[in-house]
Structure formats: C-alpha cells, structure tokens
Amino acid sequence: IYVIGLGGVGKTQLVVELLFRTNEKHPDCFIIWIPATNMESLHQAYLDVARQLSIAEWEDDTSDVKRLVQGYLGKESTGRWLLVFDNADDIDMWIAKAGSGLQPGQGSQPLIDYLPKSKQGAILFTTRDRKIAVKLAQQNVVDVPAMGEDAAAQLLEKCLVNPDLVDGRQDTSTLLSRLTYLPLVILQAAAYINENGVALVDYVSLLEERLAQSTEKAIVRLQEVFPDNSHENRSLWRIYLTHARYALESELVDRDWKTRMDLMWRYGVCLYEDGRWNEAEISIAQVLEMRKRMLGADHPDTLSSMTQLALTYDNQGRWSQAEELCLQVMETSKSVLGAEHHSTLTTMANLASVYRNQGRWSEAEGLEVQALEIFKRLLGAEHPDTLSGMGNLAWTVLGMEHPDTLTSMAHLASTYRNQGRWKEAEELELQVLETSKRVLGAEHPDTLISMNNLASTYRNQGQWKEAEELFVQVMETMKRVLGAEHSHTLASMAHLASTYRNQGRWKEAEKLDMQVMET
C-alpha cells in the first residue's frame, strides 16, 4: 500500500496512528519502520532490524542483510508483521541495480527484489511521488489530500491557547495561505504563537521577514557552492539541484538580481546536461528575459542565453523555434561582434545542427563549410576549432584522446553508417568506444552514445548477440546514471526492443515497447 501526499501534509503522522491502532488490536504483530530517504539510512535500518529480530548470520559482514530480512519475514512461522518504508521518493532506488562502490552486505539487486512476501505480512510506503506509487503499488494507493482553508482554520484554532485569535478572518486566511495549509507547518506556527504571545498579523510579518532573509542567504550560498555543468561535477550538482529549485521558486523580489540570475543560469544548464529539457527551458528562458531587461538584447551574455535556449528547443524537437532563435543570434552576432567572431561562427554551427536534425542537409552543409573556411583562414588549419569542423587532421595534431578527435571520428563513423559501409564504421566506433572508456569513463554520456552507435552497427550487420549485449549494457547504465525516464534511456530501450524483433523475440520486444510507451 502506498500513502501519497505533499511533504508536511501528514502522511507519516497518519501511518504512525495506524501503527498504534494495529499494535492495540494485534499486539503480537511485528512493526518494522525503515526510513527510505537514501541507501545509507535504509541499509542501516535493515541492520538494526536484523539485529533486533536476532536473524542468523546478520553479523557476518559478507551477508546480504536485506536478503536475510526478506527470508525471515517470508516464513509463515515468523507470524504477523507490518513493514513501513517512510519517504520512498526515489524511484531509482527501487528499480535500478545498485552501482559500484558497494559495502559488504549491501547487496546488488534493485530494492524491489528484496521486498518480502507472506500471507501474514503487509508493506506500506509513504511518498510524495505519485509515479512511484502507481508503478510499485499499482492500485493500492491512498491519497492524503491537501488540507482546505476551513479545515486548516479549525486545526489552528484547536492548537492555539487563545482561540479567539482566529476570529480575525483576514489575518487567519493570510497566515494559512503563507503556511500553504500544511498541518505540520500549522502546528509549528501555533507552537511559536503560543510561546511568544504574538498576534497572527505580527506572526505573518515576522514569517515574511525571516523568509526573505533566509532565502537571500540561501541564494548567495548556493551561488557560491553550485558547481559548473561539467560531467565531472554531475554527482555534486545533482545534490544541489533540489535546494537551488526551492530557493529560486521563492516569490521574493531580490535585491541582488545578478546573484539570483547567476544561480538560475547554472541551475538551468545543469538540468540541460541531465537531459531534463522541459525544466531547463523554464530557467534558461527566465535568465534570457532578465538579461534582456538588465543588460540589453545585444549583450554577449544575452546572446549566450538565447543560444542555450535554442539548443534546448533543438533537443526537444521544436525545430522551428530553435531555428528562429539561432537565426536571431547569428544576425545579432554578425552585427555586434562581426561575421568572423568566434561566437558568430559557433552560432552558425548550432544552426547547421538544427538543419541537420530536420534533414535539411544542403543548408547544413553550406553553413558548416562557410564556418570551416573562416576558421581555416583566421586560426589556421591546425587550430582545435578548425579541426573540430574538419576532422581529418585532428588525430595527428591533437592526439587520439582529445575530445575533438573522438568527435571527428564519431562523425566519420556516422557517415560510413549512412552509406552502409558497416565494417569501416565498426572499426572506427570500436576505437572511439575504447578511448572514451579510458579517457571519459564507462558511464560518461559520450561513452554511452559511442556504445549505442556500435550496437546499432552490429544490428545492421545481423550480429544480434553482440548488438543485444551492448544495448542491454547501455540501457542499464543509462537507467542508473540518467534515470529510468530520461529520453536517452527510453531510446536505448526502444533500440533493444528493435533488436529483439529482428530476432523474432516478439514478447520481449513488446514488453520493452510497453514500458517505453507507459513512461
């Protein structure tokens, strides 16, 4: 059973009340509480459970403690039990295999595989995410609705030492609105009002003042520690994303608009790098409007944010909007910076990419050739920017492991694939893949794309076993690194399904296709 609702709406309190009543009615029932906020706290809770139940072998560091608890609760002789997972908000914790760096006893299977089954037991989850609830519990979902204003007013009145304070309807309504009608927050507010003897209107003023101060401090601090969007910082900026979102969603009119805008920009481009195009679009578009207003439409930073928004549209498949922005940036760059400025040439390359994605090959080629000739003339044939467009001299000048070399080789392999020159494509893709693994790491997005390209080449040659092995590896890694709902993950699932169909394995293909469609 899944109990879902907003944070602070009272899910945990509701479940705690259920546990008390269960204990009164069935005193012989085991009640087990496991916090599921993260893997560390969950694993420690499993250890505590195994110790308290005196499960054999729990002290053995090499034993899979989750498997031990599962086996114990699965026995009919164990008796009645109720297992609660509180704050189960991370879907990847439940459906993805554990990654590397596991400690002994932590197990390697998805958490969902460790759930015990018994006619005498029940499992209850609390979560804020309806998708998780529907995916794991299917129909057994209990929705804790948000509290309405009347019910919130009754709760506040009940908790106040002086209930007459609630008679001021306007003050009460304003306070409850600021508290977003969340029971837990209302209880905390009532406790402060009782202790300090303040009126509701004074509490509202104090609340807004402190909120403004804390949010300003949070934004400044986040701006200081929030990293750039390089792949090496992925795990770090993922930690800060949620905090940055809460700070940026405040309705305060910030005194230091530049600090706020800088944080919003980094937040947006990190979302972009994570493939969360729709969320990235919101932040990047806001930064664009702020820069237009504060810096002017022709400022280089404004053009940079406009370019980033165009790239976001491109990844969303919104070709006409991407093209419109790229054209606008290119024309402005030519006028302000000059036709041969680096930023202008980069914008030409971005526009060429948009044309390619639409199948407008001749237009894309014309821009790329134009940019390449200017790079050659201004920077020389062996400059990195020239080589990234040419590819021919990259290997010799930059070295095999340079990112531009790998990009050039990947582009050439793509050309071979499009021409049906499979063996030549395969040879290049193998080199790119092995070098990417060594230089970038096995889980870098570029490495996964290289692996996917090689798998496609295998499939086109009828090498089903080799293609399937790589597609499975890509899919599992993308689930863990990018998330089960990322567009790249879904694409990898579709490729694997296609491989199954080519082998006549219809049921396996259908299962994957259904997962993609449902997601």
For each residue, the residues with C-beta under 8 A, 3 or more apart:
1: 122 123 124 125 137 140 141 142
2: 124 125 126 127 132 133 136 137 140 141 142
3: 11 14 15 124 125 126 127 142 144
4: 11 126 127 128 129 130 133 141 142 143 144
5: 9 10 11 128 143 144 145 146
6: 9 128 146 182
7: 128 182
8: 180 182 183 184 185
9: 5 6 144 145 146 147 182 183 184
10: 5 13 14 144 183 184
11: 3 4 5 14 15 126 127 144
12: 15 16 86 87 126
13: 10 16 17 183 184
14: 3 10 11 17 18 144
15: 3 11 12 18 19 84 86 124 126
16: 12 13 19 20
17: 13 14 20 21
18: 14 15 21 22 124
19: 15 16 22 23 31 33 82 84
20: 16 17 23 24
21: 17 18 24 25
22: 18 19 25 26 29 31 82
23: 19 20 26 27 29 31
24: 20 21 27
25: 21 22
26: 22 23 29 80
27: 23 24
28: 79 80
29: 22 23 26 79 80 81 82
30: 53 73 78 79 80 81 82
31: 19 22 23 81 82 84
32: 49 81 82 83 84
33: 19 45 84 86
34: 42 45 46 49 83 84 85 86
35: 41 42 45 86 87
36: 41 42 85 86 87 88 89 90 93 125
37: 41 42 87 89
38: 41 42 90 93
39: 42 43 93 98 106
40: 43 44
41: 35 36 37 38 44 45
42: 34 35 36 37 38 39 45 46 85 93 111
43: 39 40 46 47 65 66 103 105 106
44: 40 41 47 48
45: 33 34 35 41 42 48 49
46: 34 42 43 49 50 65 66 69
47: 43 44 50 51 58 65 105
48: 44 45 51 52
49: 32 34 45 46 52 53 69
50: 46 47 53 55 58 65 68 69 72
51: 47 48 54 55 58
52: 48 49
53: 30 49 50 69 72
54: 51 58
55: 50 51 58 68 69 72
56: 68
57: 60 63 68
58: 47 50 51 54 55 63 65 68
59:
60: 57 63 105
61: 104 105
62: 104 105
63: 57 58 60 67 68 105
64: 67 68 105 106 107
65: 43 46 47 50 58 68 69 105 106 107
66: 43 46 69 70 106 107 111 114
67: 63 64 70 71 107 114
68: 50 55 56 57 58 63 64 65 71 72
69: 46 49 50 53 55 65 66 72 73 114 116
70: 66 67 73 74 114 115 116
71: 67 68 74 75 116
72: 50 53 55 68 69 75 78 116
73: 30 69 70 78 81 83 116 118 121
74: 70 71 78 116 117 118
75: 71 72 78 118
76: 118 119 120
77:
78: 30 72 73 74 75 81 118 120 121
79: 28 29 30 120
80: 26 28 29 30 120 121
81: 29 30 31 32 73 78 118 120 121 122
82: 19 22 29 30 31 32 121 122 123 124
83: 32 34 73 116 121 122 123 124
84: 15 19 31 32 33 34 123 124 125 126
85: 34 36 42 88 123 124 125 126
86: 12 15 33 34 35 36 125 126
87: 12 35 36 37 126 127 128
88: 36 85 93 94 125 126 127 132
89: 36 37 127 128 129 132
90: 36 38 93 94
91: 94 95 129 131 132 135 483 484
92: 95 96 479 480 483 484
93: 36 38 39 42 88 90 96 111
94: 88 90 91 110 111 112 132 136
95: 91 92 110 112 135 479 484
96: 92 93 110 479 480 484
97: 108 109 110 476 480
98: 39 102 106 107 108 109 110
99: 102 480
100:
101:
102: 98 99 106 107 108
103: 43 106
104: 61 62
105: 43 47 60 61 62 63 64 65
106: 39 43 64 65 66 98 102 103
107: 64 65 66 67 98 102 114
108: 97 98 102
109: 97 98 113 114
110: 94 95 96 97 98 113
111: 42 66 93 94 114 115
112: 94 95 115 136
113: 109 110
114: 66 67 69 70 107 109 111
115: 70 111 112 123
116: 69 70 71 72 73 74 83 121 123
117: 74 121
118: 73 74 75 76 78 81 121
119: 76
120: 76 78 79 80 81
121: 73 78 80 81 82 83 116 117 118
122: 1 81 82 83
123: 1 82 83 84 85 115 116
124: 1 2 3 15 18 82 83 84 85
125: 1 2 3 36 84 85 86 88 132 133 136 137
126: 2 3 4 11 12 15 84 85 86 87 88
127: 2 3 4 11 87 88 89 132 133
128: 4 5 6 7 87 89
129: 4 89 91 132 133
130: 4 133 134 141
131: 91 134 135
132: 2 88 89 91 94 125 127 129 135 136
133: 2 4 125 127 129 130 136 137 141
134: 130 131 137 138 141
135: 91 95 131 132 138
136: 2 94 112 125 132 133
137: 1 2 125 133 134 140 141
138: 134 135 141
139:
140: 1 2 137
141: 1 2 4 130 133 134 137 138
142: 1 2 3 4
143: 4 5
144: 3 4 5 9 10 11 14
145: 5 9
146: 5 6 9 181 182
147: 9 151 152 155 181 182 183
148: 151 152 181
149: 152 153 173 176 177 181
150: 153 154
151: 147 148 154 155
152: 147 148 149 155 156 176 179 181 183 186
153: 149 150 156 157 166 172 176
154: 150 151 157 158
155: 147 151 152 158 159 183 186 187
156: 152 153 159 160 166 172 175 176 186 189 190
157: 153 154 160 163 166
158: 154 155 163
159: 155 156 186 187 190 191 194
160: 156 157 163 165 166 190 193 194
161: 194
162: 165
163: 157 158 160 166
164: 167
165: 160 162 168 171 172 193 199 200
166: 153 156 157 160 163 172 200
167: 164
168: 165 171 172 200 201
169: 172 173
170: 173 174
171: 165 168 174 175 199 200 201 204
172: 153 156 165 166 168 169 175 176 200
173: 149 169 170 176 177
174: 170 171 177 178 200 201 204
175: 156 171 172 178 179 189 200 203 204 207
176: 149 152 153 156 172 173 179 181 186
177: 149 173 174 180 181
178: 174 175 204 207 208
179: 152 175 176 182 185 186 189
180: 8 177 185
181: 146 147 148 149 152 176 177 186
182: 6 7 8 9 146 147 179 185 186
183: 8 9 10 13 147 152 155 186 187
184: 8 9 10 13 187 188
185: 8 179 180 182 188 189
186: 152 155 156 159 176 179 181 182 183 189 190
187: 155 159 183 184 190 191
188: 184 185 191 192
189: 156 175 179 185 186 192 193 203 207
190: 156 159 160 186 187 193 194
191: 159 187 188 194 195
192: 188 189 195 196 198 203
193: 160 165 189 190 196 197 198 200 203
194: 159 160 161 190 191 197
195: 191 192
196: 192 193
197: 193 194
198: 192 193 202 203 206
199: 165 171 202 203
200: 165 166 168 171 172 174 175 193 203 204
201: 168 171 174 204 205
202: 198 199 205 206
203: 175 189 192 193 198 199 200 206 207
204: 171 174 175 178 200 201 207 208
205: 201 202 208 209
206: 198 202 203 209 210
207: 175 178 189 203 204 210 211
208: 178 204 205 211 212
209: 205 206 212 213
210: 206 207 213 214
211: 207 208 214 215 250 252
212: 208 209 215 216 252
213: 209 210 216 217
214: 210 211 217 218
215: 211 212 218 219 247 250 252
216: 212 213 219 220 252 254 255 256
217: 213 214 220 221
218: 214 215 221 222 243 247
219: 215 216 222 223 247 248 254 256 259 260 263
220: 216 217 223 224 256 259
221: 217 218 224 225
222: 218 219 225 226 240 243 244 247 263
223: 219 220 226 259 260 262 263 266
224: 220 221
225: 221 222 240
226: 222 223 237 240 244 263 266 267
227: 230 233 236 237 240 266
228: 233 266
229: 233 237 266 269 270 272 273
230: 227 233
231: 234 273 440 444 445
232:
233: 227 228 229 230 236 237
234: 231 237 238 273 274
235: 238 239
236: 227 233 239 240
237: 226 227 229 233 234 240 241 266 270
238: 234 235 241 270 274
239: 235 236 243
240: 222 225 226 227 236 237 243 244
241: 237 238 244 245 267 270 271
242: 245 246
243: 218 222 239 240 246 247
244: 222 226 240 241 247 248 263 266 267
245: 241 242 248 249 267
246: 242 243 249 250
247: 215 218 219 222 243 244 250 263
248: 219 244 245 260 263 264 267 283
249: 245 246
250: 211 215 246 247
251:
252: 211 212 215 216
253:
254: 216 219 257 259 260
255: 216
256: 216 219 220 259 260
257: 254 260 261 290 294
258: 261 262 294
259: 219 220 223 254 256 262 263
260: 219 223 248 254 256 257 263 264
261: 257 258 264 265 287 290 291 294
262: 223 258 259 265 266
263: 219 222 223 226 244 247 248 259 260 266 267
264: 248 260 261 267 268 283 286 287 290
265: 261 262 268 269 283 284 287 305
266: 223 226 227 228 229 237 244 262 263 269 270
267: 226 241 244 245 248 263 264 270 271 283
268: 264 265 271 272 280 282 283 284 287 308
269: 229 265 266 272 273 280 284 308
270: 229 237 238 241 266 267 273 274
271: 241 267 268 274 276 277 279 280 283
272: 229 268 269 275 276 277 280 284 308 311 312 315
273: 229 231 234 269 270
274: 234 238 270 271 482 486
275: 272 315 482 486 487 488
276: 271 272 279 280
277: 271 272 280 281 312 315 316 487
278: 281 282 316
279: 271 276 282 283
280: 268 269 271 272 276 277 283 284 312
281: 277 278 284 285 309 312 313 316
282: 268 278 279 285 286
283: 248 264 265 267 268 271 279 280 286 287
284: 265 268 269 272 280 281 287 288 305 308 309 312
285: 281 282 288 289 309
286: 264 282 283 289 290
287: 261 264 265 268 283 284 290 291 305
288: 284 285 291 292 302 305 306 309
289: 285 286 292 293
290: 257 261 264 286 287 293 294
291: 261 287 288 294 295 299 301 302 305
292: 288 289 295 296 297 302
293: 289 290
294: 257 258 261 290 291
295: 291 292 299 301 302
296: 292 299 302
297: 292 302 332
298: 302 303 332 335 336
299: 291 295 296 302 303
300: 303 304 336 337 343
301: 291 295 304 305
302: 288 291 292 295 296 297 298 299 305 306
303: 298 299 300 306 307 329 332 333 336 343 347
304: 300 301 307 308 343
305: 265 284 287 288 291 301 302 308 309
306: 288 302 303 309 310 325 328 329
307: 303 304 310 311 325 326 329 346 347 350
308: 268 269 272 284 304 305 311 312
309: 281 284 285 288 305 306 312 313 325
310: 306 307 313 314 321 322 325 326 329 350 354
311: 272 307 308 314 315 322 350
312: 272 277 280 281 284 308 309 315 316
313: 281 309 310 316 318 319 321 322 325
314: 310 311 317 318 319 322 350 353 354 357
315: 272 275 277 311 312
316: 277 278 281 312 313
317: 314 357
318: 313 314 321 322
319: 313 314 322 323 354 357 358
320: 323 324
321: 310 313 318 324 325
322: 310 311 313 314 318 319 325 326 354
323: 319 320 326 327 351 354 355 358
324: 320 321 327 328
325: 306 307 309 310 313 321 322 328 329
326: 307 310 322 323 329 330 347 350 351 354
327: 323 324 330 331 351
328: 306 324 325 331 332
329: 303 306 307 310 325 326 332 333 347 350
330: 326 327 333 334 344 347 348 351
331: 327 328 334 335
332: 297 298 303 328 329 335 336
333: 303 329 330 336 337 338 341 343 344 347
334: 330 331 337 338 339 344
335: 298 331 332
336: 298 300 303 332 333
337: 300 333 334 341 343 344
338: 333 334 341 344
339: 334 344 374
340: 344 345 374 378
341: 333 337 338 344 345
342: 345 346 385
343: 300 303 304 333 337 346 347
344: 330 333 334 337 338 339 340 341 347 348
345: 340 341 342 348 349 371 374 375 385
346: 307 342 343 349 350
347: 303 307 326 329 330 333 343 344 350 351
348: 330 344 345 351 352 367 368 370 371
349: 345 346 352 353 367 368 371 389
350: 307 310 311 314 326 329 346 347 353 354
351: 323 326 327 330 347 348 354 355 367
352: 348 349 355 356 363 364 365 367 368 371
353: 314 349 350 356 357 364
354: 310 314 319 322 323 326 350 351 357 358
355: 323 351 352 358 360 361 363 364 367
356: 352 353 359 360 361 364
357: 314 317 319 353 354
358: 319 323 354 355
359: 356
360: 355 356 363 364
361: 355 356 364 365
362: 365 366
363: 352 355 360 366 367
364: 352 353 355 356 360 361 367 368
365: 352 361 362 368 369
366: 362 363 369 370
367: 348 349 351 352 355 363 364 370 371
368: 348 349 352 364 365 371 372 389
369: 365 366 372 373
370: 348 366 367 373 374
371: 345 348 349 352 367 368 374 375 389
372: 368 369 375 376 386 389 390
373: 369 370 376 377
374: 339 340 345 370 371 377 378
375: 345 371 372 378 379 383 385 386 389
376: 372 373 379 380 381 386
377: 373 374
378: 340 374 375
379: 375 376 383 385 386
380: 376 383 386
381: 376 386 390 393
382: 386 387 393 397
383: 375 379 380 386 387
384: 387 388 398 402 404
385: 342 345 375 379 388 389
386: 372 375 376 379 380 381 382 383 389 390
387: 382 383 384 390 391 393 394 397 398 404 405 408
388: 384 385 391 394 404 407 408
389: 349 368 371 372 375 385 386
390: 372 381 386 387 393 394 408
391: 387 388 394 407 408 409 411 412
392: 408
393: 381 382 387 390 396 397
394: 387 388 390 391 397 398 402 404 405 408 409
395: 398 399 400 405 408 409
396: 393
397: 382 387 393 394
398: 384 387 394 395 402 404 405
399: 395 402 405
400: 395 405 431 435
401: 405 406 435 438 439
402: 384 394 398 399 405 406
403: 406 407 446
404: 384 387 388 394 398 407 408
405: 387 394 395 398 399 400 401 402 408 409
406: 401 402 403 409 410 432 435 436 439 446 450
407: 388 391 403 404 410 411
408: 387 388 390 391 392 394 395 404 405 411 412
409: 391 394 395 405 406 412 413 428 431 432
410: 406 407 413 414 428 429 432 449 450 453
411: 391 407 408 414 415
412: 391 408 409 415 416 428
413: 409 410 416 417 424 425 428 429 432 453 457
414: 410 411 417 418 425 453
415: 411 412 418 419
416: 412 413 419 421 422 424 425 428
417: 413 414 420 421 422 425 453 456 457 460
418: 414 415
419: 415 416
420: 417
421: 416 417 424 425
422: 416 417 425 426 457 460 461
423: 426 427
424: 413 416 421 427 428
425: 413 414 416 417 421 422 428 429 457
426: 422 423 429 430 454 457 458 461
427: 423 424 430 431
428: 409 410 412 413 416 424 425 431 432
429: 410 413 425 426 432 433 450 453 454 457
430: 426 427 433 434 454
431: 400 409 427 428 434 435
432: 406 409 410 413 428 429 435 436 450 453
433: 429 430 436 437 447 450 451 454
434: 430 431 437 438
435: 400 401 406 431 432 438 439
436: 406 432 433 439 440 444 446 447 450
437: 433 434 440 441 442 447
438: 401 434 435
439: 401 406 435 436
440: 231 436 437 444 446 447
441: 437 444 447
442: 437 447 477
443: 447 448 477 480 481
444: 231 436 440 441 447 448
445: 231 448 449 481 482 488
446: 403 406 436 440 449 450
447: 433 436 437 440 441 442 443 444 450 451
448: 443 444 445 451 452 474 477 478 481 488 492
449: 410 445 446 452 453 488
450: 406 410 429 432 433 436 446 447 453 454
451: 433 447 448 454 455 470 473 474
452: 448 449 455 456 470 471 474 491 492 495
453: 410 413 414 417 429 432 449 450 456 457
454: 426 429 430 433 450 451 457 458 470
455: 451 452 458 459 466 467 470 471 474 495 499
456: 417 452 453 459 460 467 495
457: 413 417 422 425 426 429 453 454 460 461
458: 426 454 455 461 463 464 466 467 470
459: 455 456 462 463 464 467 471 495 498 499 502
460: 417 422 456 457
461: 422 426 457 458
462: 459 502
463: 458 459 466 467
464: 458 459 467 468 499 502 503
465: 468 469
466: 455 458 463 469 470
467: 455 456 458 459 463 464 470 471 499
468: 464 465 471 472 496 499 500
469: 465 466 472 473
470: 451 452 454 455 458 466 467 473 474
471: 452 455 459 467 468 474 475 492 495 496 499
472: 468 469 475 476 496
473: 451 469 470 476 477
474: 448 451 452 455 470 471 477 478 492 495
475: 471 472 478 479 489 492 493 496
476: 97 472 473 479 480
477: 442 443 448 473 474 480 481
478: 448 474 475 481 482 486 488 489 492
479: 92 95 96 475 476 482 483 484 489
480: 92 96 97 99 443 476 477
481: 443 445 448 477 478
482: 274 275 445 478 479 486 488 489
483: 91 92 479 486 489
484: 91 92 95 96 479 489 519
485: 489 490 519
486: 274 275 478 482 483 489 490
487: 275 277 490 491
488: 275 445 448 449 478 482 491 492
489: 475 478 479 482 483 484 485 486 492 493
490: 485 486 487 493 494 516 519
491: 452 487 488 494 495
492: 448 452 471 474 475 478 488 489 495 496
493: 475 489 490 496 497 512 515 516
494: 490 491 497 498 512 513 516
495: 452 455 456 459 471 474 491 492 498 499
496: 468 471 472 475 492 493 499 500 512
497: 493 494 500 501 508 509 510 512 513 516
498: 459 494 495 501 502 509
499: 455 459 464 467 468 471 495 496 502 503
500: 468 496 497 503 505 506 508 509 512
501: 497 498 504 505 506 509
502: 459 462 464 498 499
503: 464 499 500
504: 501
505: 500 501 508 509
506: 500 501 509 510
507: 510 511
508: 497 500 505 511 512
509: 497 498 500 501 505 506 512 513
510: 497 506 507 513 514
511: 507 508 514 515
512: 493 494 496 497 500 508 509 515 516
513: 494 497 509 510 516 517
514: 510 511 517 518
515: 493 511 512 518 519
516: 490 493 494 497 512 513 519
517: 513 514
518: 514 515
519: 484 485 490 515 516
